[in-house]
Every structure is written in structure tokens, then in C-alpha cells.
């Protein structure tokens, strides 16, 4: 580490702008001799200016740059904005049980742009490794930027200099010289000045020939308090990527269905769902419309179960009820740190196809009814004594493939196609049939069996947002600390007033980090009170 020696004999580290001992400006270039150094860090050398040779120094110097931090923030803002163009996967408003369903949703809903959005991984952007890396880089920059500046600032402010070099005083924006007031001794003048400044809230440091008055020093720490709050905020955000700290899942549950909640040992059952509508006589005036019903509330009556065998791989779930009750919009079900929110609904969805088996050779005689569930169809069921229906193949979302063979586009029953066989065990006779889009196709040219399609079963499907956020208290604390730092920096100023006696003259100088009008007025009031014949104005040479 190189050093620079002041004329007072003190040796200062490279990068020091004001001598650590006497406060005399240390000129670096001849063309800067008329420029007073920046008082932001009291002229102290920062580590990034002092150490530059080793690899760790170069890394430190890179992250201590405010420009680097700004570029990281800009990249984060741009990527965050891109992530809001289309909904993230967890907020897709329809069931997407497989990755193929996710890709198909973006393509079908948003076209080519949706396909590009999915292929680039923007559908899960905020949990992607590169977005988390950007957050880590921002946090690293905040820590290093703060340490690089707060350490020299602390060293300077913790040991205030009373006997400043005259060039230091003359370099301040508020500076004036005057003779000692007539009839007053120096000790008496300094005592009166200290008393006047003390009444204005200043803390006094004094020697026999110099005085330093200071107030609002704590406001200088405001930006660094901001940084601490931001760092805690980022830690809380990064904690969400750790297992068990954060969960944000979306599950669709049909009435009567019990489904596992992903990444938890819990199951949830949809006992029933209902939408309540406003009655005409109780509807608020602002909701009155011409025709049509207006929903008042959306409610799912649910039961939450704990799987006691969750830690045993391959075991059958052993469910124990731990909570039950309604889930209403803005009123979630809460169990320990788990929250279930009513976030969506699909009403009157197809649940099962109902048929009546007919004997066409016996005057369309009804043999019996049977049901084909579109989510979990039974492989075989008895229709009547001696008559059985066996499902041969099922395509929930039927489409003919390019090779001419049937395929399913998804696991959702958007276009169900059943291939099944009707068996008469009494006469050892069977016929194969196909149901597709309301039509019945038979393999036989002169079939014996026919089907009458009856009213299908419909079901309501609740969309529940399941959330666990143990990192939220850290985020709240970080946000609160950030706001404390903002208030410290906005509403208070660090003000200092130097009064020294040199060369038979009273030298008066003042400095603040903002509100120069206020400090000039305050210093002028002190000068008038102690009868010092000066007019406080802004120093044109500063």
C-alpha cells in the first residue's frame, strides 16, 4: 500500500483527499489545486482506492463501484418487467398437470410470443438460477459498496478534528473571517459561542483556541441503514428458494376429491363449492347493472389432512384431519404456517358421461344405465345381470395424430373419447363401441347393442392457492429498516461549525450535507448573538 506525506508530517494512505491529521487538502493533480476535495467521506481514503493489485482487490473494486450496482439494478428491472408480460406458470388459471400442458397453454393462449416466452424459461423466471444469481450479485454489491464507504466515514466522524488547517476552513461553502469582538477575550468569546450553539442543539468540542459544534451526525448513516434494510430484504427473498421456507402452489380440486398439496405432507379435500349471488333487494347501488347476476362470494368447504406416512417412500397415505372449514376469497384457511386461498373456480365442468344400454334386437329395450367417469374411469362395470361394460381405451383430449393414430393432447377432459366393449355373459356375445363428441360408433354393421346418452354429471372445480412464507418476517423487518434509513437521510442534516483563532483573526466555517440556506441562517444568528462582525454568505471559492 503506497502512502502520501502531508506537510504537517502525517503519512496518509493513497486516495486520501484531506490530511487525516490537520485537514489540509492533498492535491493530486496540478490542475485541481483550486478545487476543494469532496467532503462526502471526509476526504478519507476508501479501500477500493488504496488496494488495487491482487485479485481480491479487483473483485472488491468492481463490486464497490456504484455504476456496477446501477447496471445490476437495471438488468433486474428489465428482466422483472419481462416476467410480467404473461402470467407465471403458478398463476395459470386452468389446470396444467404436466409440462406439456404448460407449453401448450402458452402456445394456444399467446401464440408465437407465448412459445418463445416458454422456451426461454420466462414462465418460471423468478425462481430461475440466473435471476437468483442477479439477486446475489446485487446483495454482494450492496455489502461491498457499504463497507467500502462506511468504514472510512466512521473513522473520520468518530475522531472529529478541532484544529483544522486554514485551507480546510477556507474551502468550505460557508466561511468568514473577522476580528475578535471589541472588549472580549478569546476564552470569553469561545464560551459565548459554545453557549449559543449549544442552545441550537449542537454538541460542543472545544480547546483553548478552537471550537467545533456538531449536530445530526446520525443522519450520515441513513444511506447505510438503507443498505442494511435492502440486504435483509434480499436475504428474505433468497430464503424463499430454500426448502421449507417458501411455497406458492396452485391446485385444482373437484368437489368430493382429495388431492395432495405438492411439496408438503398435507392433502386437501373439496367437500363442496358454491357461489353466492347478490339478491336484488340487498345489492349495493354501485353494483347495480342492467340484467345478470353478480357474485357476492366464492366459497369452498374444505378439509385439510396430514399424511402421517409422508416420510415413508412408497407407503399408502395415512390421512388425519387437522383442519376443516370454509375457504372464502380474502379469508384463507390457516394451519400453522400453511395458507389456502380461494383463487379460482371452474363451474359446471364435465365429470362423467351417463348412458343407458339398449338392446336394439328387442325393441330398444333398456338393459340398464352405466357411467363413464372422465377423470378416473372404471375399467369394468356391471350394467345389469349378465351384462358388463369394459373400457378398452380412453383419450381425455382426443386428437388424431400425424401417423393416423389417436392421441391425447392433455390429461384434461376437453374432448373425451372412449373405446369400450359391451359383453353379454349369458349369450357369450360382445360388441365394441366408441363414443366421441356426442356420437356412438359401433364396430358391427348390424349391432345388437345401442346407447342412449343421458344428462352428464357436472362438477365444480375449485382453484386453491397454497402458500407458505416463513421468510416474510425478514422481508418486513428489512423494509422497515429501509424506511428508517430513508427518514434519517431525508429529514435530518449533519451540520458542523468550526470557530478558530489564527493570525489574530476569528475564522468561522460551516458544512452540511444539505440545506445550505438553513445552516447559513443558523450561523448568521450565532454570529449576531456573539456580536461577531461578519456577514455569512456562500463562499464563491468553495
TALIN-V870996 format. One record per residue. N is the residue number from 1. RES is the residue in three letters. PHI is phi in whole degrees, 0 to 359 (* if undefined). PSI is psi in whole degrees, -180 to 180 (* if undefined). BURIAL is I if it has 9 or more other ideal C-beta (glycine too) atoms within 8 Angstrom, else O. Layout:
{{N & RES & PHI & PSI & BURIAL} {N & RES & PHI & PSI & BURIAL}}
//
This chain:
{{1 & UNK & * & 121 & O} {2 & UNK & 285 & 158 & O} {3 & UNK & 224 & 160 & O} {4 & UNK & 232 & 136 & I} {5 & UNK & 256 & 132 & O} {6 & UNK & 273 & 162 & I} {7 & UNK & 294 & -18 & O} {8 & UNK & 282 & -7 & I} {9 & UNK & 102 & -10 & O} {10 & UNK & 280 & 138 & I} {11 & UNK & 263 & 124 & O} {12 & UNK & 247 & 147 & I} {13 & UNK & 293 & 153 & I} {14 & UNK & 302 & 137 & I} {15 & UNK & 102 & -11 & O} {16 & UNK & 286 & 131 & I} {17 & UNK & 262 & -30 & I} {18 & UNK & 235 & 132 & I} {19 & UNK & 306 & 133 & I} {20 & UNK & 293 & -19 & O} {21 & UNK & 263 & -53 & I} {22 & UNK & 252 & -13 & I} {23 & UNK & 85 & 4 & I} {24 & UNK & 291 & 133 & I} {25 & UNK & 299 & 137 & I} {26 & UNK & 255 & 103 & I} {27 & UNK & 291 & 138 & O} {28 & UNK & 261 & -43 & O} {29 & UNK & 236 & 147 & O} {30 & UNK & 301 & -34 & O} {31 & UNK & 284 & -2 & O} {32 & UNK & 253 & 10 & O} {33 & UNK & 293 & -24 & O} {34 & UNK & 266 & 6 & O} {35 & UNK & 253 & 126 & O} {36 & UNK & 281 & 136 & O} {37 & UNK & 298 & 159 & I} {38 & UNK & 293 & 134 & O} {39 & UNK & 267 & 9 & O} {40 & UNK & 301 & -43 & O} {41 & UNK & 245 & 29 & I} {42 & UNK & 59 & 26 & I} {43 & UNK & 75 & 6 & I} {44 & UNK & 285 & 152 & I} {45 & UNK & 282 & 136 & I} {46 & UNK & 268 & 155 & I} {47 & UNK & 301 & -38 & I} {48 & UNK & 294 & -19 & I} {49 & UNK & 267 & -20 & O} {50 & UNK & 265 & -42 & I} {51 & UNK & 249 & 123 & I} {52 & UNK & 219 & 2 & O} {53 & UNK & 265 & -42 & O} {54 & UNK & 278 & 166 & O} {55 & UNK & 298 & -42 & O} {56 & UNK & 297 & -33 & O} {57 & UNK & 293 & -41 & I} {58 & UNK & 293 & -39 & I} {59 & UNK & 295 & -44 & O} {60 & UNK & 300 & -47 & I} {61 & UNK & 295 & -34 & I} {62 & UNK & 295 & -49 & O} {63 & UNK & 282 & -16 & I} {64 & UNK & 278 & -7 & I} {65 & UNK & 283 & 129 & I} {66 & UNK & 293 & -33 & O} {67 & UNK & 298 & -42 & O} {68 & UNK & 298 & -43 & I} {69 & UNK & 298 & -40 & I} {70 & UNK & 295 & -41 & O} {71 & UNK & 295 & -39 & O} {72 & UNK & 298 & -43 & I} {73 & UNK & 297 & -42 & I} {74 & UNK & 298 & -45 & O} {75 & UNK & 298 & -41 & I} {76 & UNK & 297 & -42 & I} {77 & UNK & 296 & -43 & O} {78 & UNK & 295 & -48 & O} {79 & UNK & 294 & -38 & I} {80 & UNK & 296 & -39 & I} {81 & UNK & 294 & -41 & O} {82 & UNK & 299 & -37 & I} {83 & UNK & 293 & -12 & I} {84 & UNK & 258 & 0 & O} {85 & UNK & 298 & -49 & O} {86 & UNK & 240 & 157 & I} {87 & UNK & 295 & 144 & O} {88 & UNK & 292 & 161 & I} {89 & UNK & 305 & -40 & I} {90 & UNK & 292 & -14 & O} {91 & UNK & 250 & 14 & O} {92 & UNK & 295 & 127 & I} {93 & UNK & 280 & 7 & O} {94 & UNK & 230 & 157 & O} {95 & UNK & 297 & 131 & O} {96 & UNK & 226 & 80 & I} {97 & UNK & 290 & -25 & O} {98 & UNK & 238 & 164 & O} {99 & UNK & 295 & -32 & O} {100 & UNK & 295 & -36 & O} {101 & UNK & 295 & -37 & I} {102 & UNK & 297 & -48 & I} {103 & UNK & 298 & -40 & I} {104 & UNK & 292 & -35 & I} {105 & UNK & 298 & -48 & I} {106 & UNK & 295 & -38 & I} {107 & UNK & 291 & -47 & I} {108 & UNK & 290 & -33 & O} {109 & UNK & 274 & -40 & O} {110 & UNK & 241 & 3 & I} {111 & UNK & 72 & -144 & O} {112 & UNK & 297 & -41 & O} {113 & UNK & 299 & -38 & O} {114 & UNK & 295 & -39 & I} {115 & UNK & 297 & -46 & I} {116 & UNK & 298 & -42 & O} {117 & UNK & 302 & -43 & I} {118 & UNK & 289 & -46 & I} {119 & UNK & 297 & -31 & O} {120 & UNK & 279 & -2 & O} {121 & UNK & 79 & 16 & O} {122 & UNK & 287 & -14 & I} {123 & UNK & 287 & -17 & I} {124 & UNK & 229 & 46 & I} {125 & UNK & 292 & -44 & I} {126 & UNK & 288 & -11 & O} {127 & UNK & 250 & 6 & O} {128 & UNK & 288 & 155 & I} {129 & UNK & 296 & -36 & O} {130 & UNK & 285 & -31 & O} {131 & UNK & 289 & -40 & I} {132 & UNK & 296 & -38 & I} {133 & UNK & 298 & -40 & O} {134 & UNK & 298 & -39 & I} {135 & UNK & 295 & -40 & I} {136 & UNK & 295 & -41 & I} {137 & UNK & 297 & -40 & I} {138 & UNK & 296 & -44 & I} {139 & UNK & 297 & -41 & I} {140 & UNK & 299 & -43 & I} {141 & UNK & 297 & -42 & I} {142 & UNK & 298 & -43 & I} {143 & UNK & 295 & -48 & I} {144 & UNK & 290 & -42 & I} {145 & UNK & 303 & -42 & I} {146 & UNK & 292 & -49 & I} {147 & UNK & 296 & -38 & I} {148 & UNK & 296 & -25 & I} {149 & UNK & 251 & -33 & I} {150 & UNK & 284 & -31 & I} {151 & UNK & 294 & -53 & I} {152 & UNK & 296 & -33 & I} {153 & UNK & 295 & -42 & I} {154 & UNK & 297 & -43 & O} {155 & UNK & 299 & -40 & I} {156 & UNK & 288 & -45 & I} {157 & UNK & 283 & -25 & I} {158 & UNK & 284 & -18 & O} {159 & UNK & 231 & 75 & O} {160 & UNK & 296 & 138 & O} {161 & UNK & 270 & 128 & I} {162 & UNK & 269 & -47 & I} {163 & UNK & 269 & 84 & O} {164 & UNK & 277 & 152 & I} {165 & UNK & 296 & 147 & I} {166 & UNK & 300 & -35 & O} {167 & UNK & 294 & -29 & O} {168 & UNK & 294 & -46 & I} {169 & UNK & 295 & -43 & I} {170 & UNK & 292 & -18 & I} {171 & UNK & 276 & -7 & I} {172 & UNK & 282 & 153 & I} {173 & UNK & 294 & -31 & I} {174 & UNK & 252 & 110 & I} {175 & UNK & 210 & 141 & I} {176 & UNK & 203 & 154 & I} {177 & UNK & 236 & 148 & O} {178 & UNK & 198 & 163 & I} {179 & UNK & 282 & 157 & O} {180 & UNK & 298 & 134 & I} {181 & UNK & 308 & 138 & I} {182 & UNK & 302 & 137 & O} {183 & UNK & 81 & 6 & O} {184 & UNK & 243 & 140 & I} {185 & UNK & 275 & 160 & O} {186 & UNK & 300 & -44 & I} {187 & UNK & 298 & -42 & O} {188 & UNK & 294 & -41 & O} {189 & UNK & 297 & -45 & I} {190 & UNK & 296 & -37 & I} {191 & UNK & 294 & -43 & O} {192 & UNK & 295 & -41 & I} {193 & UNK & 296 & -43 & I} {194 & UNK & 298 & -41 & I} {195 & UNK & 295 & -43 & O} {196 & UNK & 296 & -41 & I} {197 & UNK & 288 & -36 & I} {198 & UNK & 297 & -37 & I} {199 & UNK & 294 & -23 & O} {200 & UNK & 268 & 12 & I} {201 & UNK & 92 & 12 & O} {202 & UNK & 274 & 147 & I} {203 & UNK & 267 & 134 & O} {204 & UNK & 253 & 133 & I} {205 & UNK & 239 & 131 & I} {206 & UNK & 215 & 144 & I} {207 & UNK & 237 & -170 & O} {208 & UNK & 287 & -20 & O} {209 & UNK & 231 & 7 & O} {210 & UNK & 211 & 157 & I} {211 & UNK & 215 & 138 & I} {212 & UNK & 234 & 126 & I} {213 & UNK & 245 & 136 & I} {214 & UNK & 217 & 142 & I} {215 & UNK & 208 & 156 & I} {216 & UNK & 72 & 25 & I} {217 & UNK & 300 & -34 & O} {218 & UNK & 301 & -24 & O} {219 & UNK & 294 & -21 & I} {220 & UNK & 292 & -20 & I} {221 & UNK & 272 & -3 & I} {222 & UNK & 307 & -51 & I} {223 & UNK & 300 & -34 & O} {224 & UNK & 281 & -30 & I} {225 & UNK & 297 & -40 & I} {226 & UNK & 306 & -48 & I} {227 & UNK & 297 & -40 & I} {228 & UNK & 299 & -44 & I} {229 & UNK & 298 & -43 & I} {230 & UNK & 295 & -39 & I} {231 & UNK & 295 & -43 & I} {232 & UNK & 298 & -40 & I} {233 & UNK & 300 & -45 & I} {234 & UNK & 294 & -38 & I} {235 & UNK & 299 & -43 & I} {236 & UNK & 298 & -41 & I} {237 & UNK & 296 & -43 & I} {238 & UNK & 290 & -30 & I} {239 & UNK & 299 & -26 & I} {240 & UNK & 295 & -20 & I} {241 & UNK & 275 & -6 & O} {242 & UNK & 275 & 143 & O} {243 & UNK & 301 & 133 & O} {244 & UNK & 91 & -14 & O} {245 & UNK & 270 & -27 & I} {246 & UNK & 212 & 138 & I} {247 & UNK & 215 & 131 & I} {248 & UNK & 216 & 89 & O} {249 & UNK & 241 & 159 & I} {250 & UNK & 235 & 122 & I} {251 & UNK & 237 & 142 & I} {252 & UNK & 254 & 128 & I} {253 & UNK & 231 & 120 & I} {254 & UNK & 284 & 155 & I} {255 & UNK & 303 & 130 & I} {256 & UNK & 85 & -5 & O} {257 & UNK & 264 & 146 & O} {258 & UNK & 241 & 123 & I} {259 & UNK & 232 & 151 & I} {260 & UNK & 285 & 147 & O} {261 & UNK & 269 & 119 & I} {262 & UNK & 305 & 141 & O} {263 & UNK & 64 & 22 & O} {264 & UNK & 220 & 164 & I} {265 & UNK & 272 & 19 & O} {266 & UNK & 253 & 154 & I} {267 & UNK & 235 & 153 & I} {268 & UNK & 229 & 138 & I} {269 & UNK & 244 & 132 & I} {270 & UNK & 270 & 100 & I} {271 & UNK & 290 & -47 & I} {272 & UNK & 196 & 158 & O} {273 & UNK & 229 & 144 & I} {274 & UNK & 206 & 146 & O} {275 & UNK & 254 & 129 & I} {276 & UNK & 261 & 135 & O} {277 & UNK & 249 & 153 & O} {278 & UNK & 291 & 134 & I} {279 & UNK & 281 & 151 & O} {280 & UNK & 300 & -35 & O} {281 & UNK & 279 & -13 & O} {282 & UNK & 247 & 2 & O} {283 & UNK & 289 & 130 & I} {284 & UNK & 300 & 151 & O} {285 & UNK & 300 & -39 & O} {286 & UNK & 290 & -14 & O} {287 & UNK & 260 & -5 & O} {288 & UNK & 292 & 126 & O} {289 & UNK & 232 & 166 & O} {290 & UNK & 276 & 97 & O} {291 & UNK & 82 & 159 & O} {292 & UNK & 88 & 146 & O} {293 & UNK & 270 & 145 & O} {294 & UNK & 244 & 123 & I} {295 & UNK & 297 & 141 & I} {296 & UNK & 259 & -38 & O} {297 & UNK & 203 & 155 & O} {298 & UNK & 241 & 127 & I} {299 & UNK & 220 & 134 & I} {300 & UNK & 243 & 123 & I} {301 & UNK & 275 & 117 & I} {302 & UNK & 229 & 160 & I} {303 & UNK & 234 & 131 & I} {304 & UNK & 257 & 128 & I} {305 & UNK & 245 & 151 & I} {306 & UNK & 252 & 128 & I} {307 & UNK & 273 & 108 & I} {308 & UNK & 289 & -17 & O} {309 & UNK & 259 & 21 & I} {310 & UNK & 297 & -28 & O} {311 & UNK & 272 & 0 & O} {312 & UNK & 252 & 105 & O} {313 & UNK & 299 & 135 & O} {314 & UNK & 80 & -1 & O} {315 & UNK & 277 & 158 & O} {316 & UNK & 286 & 136 & O} {317 & UNK & 301 & 133 & I} {318 & UNK & 248 & 96 & O} {319 & UNK & 268 & 133 & I} {320 & UNK & 235 & 127 & O} {321 & UNK & 292 & 129 & O} {322 & UNK & 241 & -18 & O} {323 & UNK & 199 & 147 & O} {324 & UNK & 209 & 155 & O} {325 & UNK & 149 & -176 & O} {326 & UNK & 278 & 148 & I} {327 & UNK & 243 & 112 & I} {328 & UNK & 243 & 152 & I} {329 & UNK & 307 & 129 & O} {330 & UNK & 72 & 4 & O} {331 & UNK & 227 & 81 & O} {332 & UNK & 285 & 163 & I} {333 & UNK & 277 & 131 & I} {334 & UNK & 237 & 124 & O} {335 & UNK & 225 & 115 & O} {336 & UNK & 54 & -116 & O} {337 & UNK & 256 & 12 & O} {338 & UNK & 259 & 131 & I} {339 & UNK & 236 & 135 & I} {340 & UNK & 242 & 119 & I} {341 & UNK & 252 & 140 & I} {342 & UNK & 283 & 110 & I} {343 & UNK & 238 & -14 & O} {344 & UNK & 193 & 169 & I} {345 & UNK & 201 & 145 & I} {346 & UNK & 235 & 105 & I} {347 & UNK & 269 & 152 & O} {348 & UNK & 56 & 50 & O} {349 & UNK & 266 & 150 & I} {350 & UNK & 296 & 129 & I} {351 & UNK & 246 & -37 & I} {352 & UNK & 202 & 150 & I} {353 & UNK & 261 & 131 & I} {354 & UNK & 251 & 133 & I} {355 & UNK & 228 & 158 & I} {356 & UNK & 240 & 125 & I} {357 & UNK & 281 & 128 & I} {358 & UNK & 247 & 146 & I} {359 & UNK & 259 & 101 & I} {360 & UNK & 292 & -25 & I} {361 & UNK & 277 & -6 & O} {362 & UNK & 235 & 47 & O} {363 & UNK & 65 & 37 & O} {364 & UNK & 58 & 39 & O} {365 & UNK & 294 & 133 & O} {366 & UNK & 282 & 120 & O} {367 & UNK & 274 & -40 & I} {368 & UNK & 164 & 160 & I} {369 & UNK & 272 & 156 & I} {370 & UNK & 210 & 165 & I} {371 & UNK & 229 & 137 & I} {372 & UNK & 244 & 108 & I} {373 & UNK & 286 & 135 & I} {374 & UNK & 274 & -12 & I} {375 & UNK & 261 & -48 & O} {376 & UNK & 224 & 77 & O} {377 & UNK & 291 & 142 & I} {378 & UNK & 288 & 139 & O} {379 & UNK & 290 & -31 & O} {380 & UNK & 207 & 139 & O} {381 & UNK & 212 & 147 & O} {382 & UNK & 271 & 127 & O} {383 & UNK & 271 & -46 & I} {384 & UNK & 206 & 179 & O} {385 & UNK & 299 & 112 & O} {386 & UNK & 89 & -2 & O} {387 & UNK & 242 & 130 & I} {388 & UNK & 227 & 143 & I} {389 & UNK & 246 & 126 & I} {390 & UNK & 240 & 125 & I} {391 & UNK & 281 & 124 & I} {392 & UNK & 267 & -38 & O} {393 & UNK & 202 & 153 & O} {394 & UNK & 215 & 130 & I} {395 & UNK & 236 & 104 & I} {396 & UNK & 299 & -39 & I} {397 & UNK & 234 & 76 & I} {398 & UNK & 295 & 139 & I} {399 & UNK & 204 & 144 & I} {400 & UNK & 276 & 124 & O} {401 & UNK & 287 & 170 & O} {402 & UNK & 296 & -26 & O} {403 & UNK & 272 & 8 & O} {404 & UNK & 84 & 7 & O} {405 & UNK & 255 & 146 & O} {406 & UNK & 290 & 143 & I} {407 & UNK & 223 & 168 & I} {408 & UNK & 244 & 134 & I} {409 & UNK & 279 & -22 & O} {410 & UNK & 200 & 178 & I} {411 & UNK & 270 & 3 & O} {412 & UNK & 268 & 141 & I} {413 & UNK & 281 & 61 & I} {414 & UNK & 282 & -30 & O} {415 & UNK & 210 & 72 & I} {416 & UNK & 291 & 140 & I} {417 & UNK & 228 & 123 & I} {418 & UNK & 248 & 134 & I} {419 & UNK & 246 & 121 & I} {420 & UNK & 218 & 167 & I} {421 & UNK & 235 & 132 & I} {422 & UNK & 259 & 125 & I} {423 & UNK & 241 & 129 & I} {424 & UNK & 257 & 102 & I} {425 & UNK & 290 & -24 & O} {426 & UNK & 291 & -41 & O} {427 & UNK & 251 & 9 & O} {428 & UNK & 52 & 52 & O} {429 & UNK & 230 & 141 & O} {430 & UNK & 218 & 152 & O} {431 & UNK & 220 & 141 & I} {432 & UNK & 261 & 139 & I} {433 & UNK & 222 & 161 & I} {434 & UNK & 226 & 134 & I} {435 & UNK & 251 & 131 & I} {436 & UNK & 204 & 122 & I} {437 & UNK & 53 & 46 & O} {438 & UNK & 80 & 5 & O} {439 & UNK & 245 & 148 & O} {440 & UNK & 247 & 123 & I} {441 & UNK & 246 & 133 & O} {442 & UNK & 246 & 147 & I} {443 & UNK & 286 & -23 & O} {444 & UNK & 273 & 145 & O} {445 & UNK & 285 & -32 & O} {446 & UNK & 232 & 77 & O} {447 & UNK & 289 & 151 & I} {448 & UNK & 272 & -36 & I} {449 & UNK & 259 & 146 & I} {450 & UNK & 224 & 169 & I} {451 & UNK & 231 & 138 & I} {452 & UNK & 252 & 123 & O} {453 & UNK & 277 & 126 & O} {454 & UNK & 248 & -178 & O} {455 & UNK & 300 & 127 & O} {456 & UNK & 286 & 161 & I} {457 & UNK & 278 & 134 & O} {458 & UNK & 244 & 153 & O} {459 & UNK & 216 & 150 & I} {460 & UNK & 266 & 139 & I} {461 & UNK & 243 & 122 & I} {462 & UNK & 268 & 137 & I} {463 & UNK & 260 & 116 & I} {464 & UNK & 247 & 130 & I} {465 & UNK & 267 & 119 & I} {466 & UNK & 256 & 125 & I} {467 & UNK & 227 & 138 & I} {468 & UNK & 229 & 128 & I} {469 & UNK & 217 & 82 & I} {470 & UNK & 283 & -14 & I} {471 & UNK & 274 & -7 & I} {472 & UNK & 299 & -39 & O} {473 & UNK & 301 & -38 & O} {474 & UNK & 296 & -41 & I} {475 & UNK & 295 & -41 & I} {476 & UNK & 296 & -44 & O} {477 & UNK & 297 & -44 & I} {478 & UNK & 299 & -41 & I} {479 & UNK & 295 & -40 & I} {480 & UNK & 295 & -45 & I} {481 & UNK & 297 & -39 & I} {482 & UNK & 301 & -46 & I} {483 & UNK & 294 & -34 & I} {484 & UNK & 299 & -45 & I} {485 & UNK & 297 & -39 & I} {486 & UNK & 298 & -45 & I} {487 & UNK & 295 & -40 & I} {488 & UNK & 300 & -42 & I} {489 & UNK & 282 & -29 & I} {490 & UNK & 277 & -41 & O} {491 & UNK & 256 & -4 & O} {492 & UNK & 230 & 155 & I} {493 & UNK & 232 & 148 & I} {494 & UNK & 270 & 110 & I} {495 & UNK & 246 & 139 & I} {496 & UNK & 224 & 141 & I} {497 & UNK & 231 & 125 & I} {498 & UNK & 253 & 132 & I} {499 & UNK & 233 & 119 & I} {500 & UNK & 226 & 156 & I} {501 & UNK & 245 & 109 & I} {502 & UNK & 224 & 139 & O} {503 & UNK & 53 & 42 & O} {504 & UNK & 61 & 23 & O} {505 & UNK & 233 & 147 & I} {506 & UNK & 271 & 119 & I} {507 & UNK & 258 & 124 & I} {508 & UNK & 237 & 126 & I} {509 & UNK & 220 & 154 & I} {510 & UNK & 214 & 153 & I} {511 & UNK & 215 & 145 & I} {512 & UNK & 215 & 159 & I} {513 & UNK & 274 & -8 & O} {514 & UNK & 188 & 170 & O} {515 & UNK & 62 & 62 & O} {516 & UNK & 292 & -32 & I} {517 & UNK & 301 & -43 & O} {518 & UNK & 296 & -42 & I} {519 & UNK & 286 & -33 & I} {520 & UNK & 297 & -42 & I} {521 & UNK & 295 & -40 & O} {522 & UNK & 292 & -44 & I} {523 & UNK & 293 & -38 & I} {524 & UNK & 298 & -38 & I} {525 & UNK & 296 & -40 & I} {526 & UNK & 294 & -44 & I} {527 & UNK & 299 & -41 & I} {528 & UNK & 294 & -38 & O} {529 & UNK & 292 & -36 & O} {530 & UNK & 265 & 7 & I} {531 & UNK & 61 & 43 & O} {532 & UNK & 267 & 122 & I} {533 & UNK & 279 & 76 & O} {534 & UNK & 221 & 159 & I} {535 & UNK & 243 & 116 & O} {536 & UNK & 280 & 120 & I} {537 & UNK & 218 & 172 & O} {538 & UNK & 287 & 133 & O} {539 & UNK & 287 & 114 & I} {540 & UNK & 292 & -17 & O} {541 & UNK & 270 & -7 & O} {542 & UNK & 279 & * & I}}
//
